[in-house]
Amino acid sequence: QVQLVESGGGLVQAGGSLRLSCAASGRTFGSHVMAWFRQAPGKERDFVAAITRSGGSTYYADSVKGRFTISRDNAKSTLYLQMRSLNPEDTAVYYCAAGRAIAVLSKEYTYWGQGTQVTVSS
């Protein structure tokens, strides 16, 4: 069992930056691949980024490539998402998720946080 708690969301102007964190409970954080998803009102939950257990490989949706950076600190059981050059289309609730393998489909992930709201004003 892994419990995930996101933080760091908020309101930011277009062009600004935010860093999201996802704190995991338990001692199994390092045994899971981790990912960030986001869901805008009335839309599907979309893949944003994922990272392997060691942090050695990362994967990004085309819409955030070059602007967002996913990272993890296994010693602190924490996942991060550094977001730069934000635009209003990035407005959504952001969720962290833990799973067994890298995937872009949300159904492949077992554990989820409660989400943190990111709002980008124009």
VENRA-V834340 format. One line per field, one symbol per residue. ss: DSSP state (H for helix, E for strand, L for the rest). psi: psi as a letter, one per 30 degrees, with the letter a starting at -180 (. if undefined). A space follows every 50 residues. Layout:
ss = ???
psi = ???
This chain:
ss = LLLEEEELLEEEELLLLEEEEEEELLLLHHHLEEEEEEELLLLLEEEEEE ELLLLLLEEELLLLLLLEEEEEELLLLEEEEEELLLLHHHLEEEEEEEEL LLLLLHHHEEEELLLEEEEEEL
psi = kkkkjllflakllkfallkkljkkllggefgklllklljlkglljkkell klefgfklkkkeffkfekkklljffghkkljkklhklfffklkkkllkaf lklfkfffkekkaflkkkkjk.
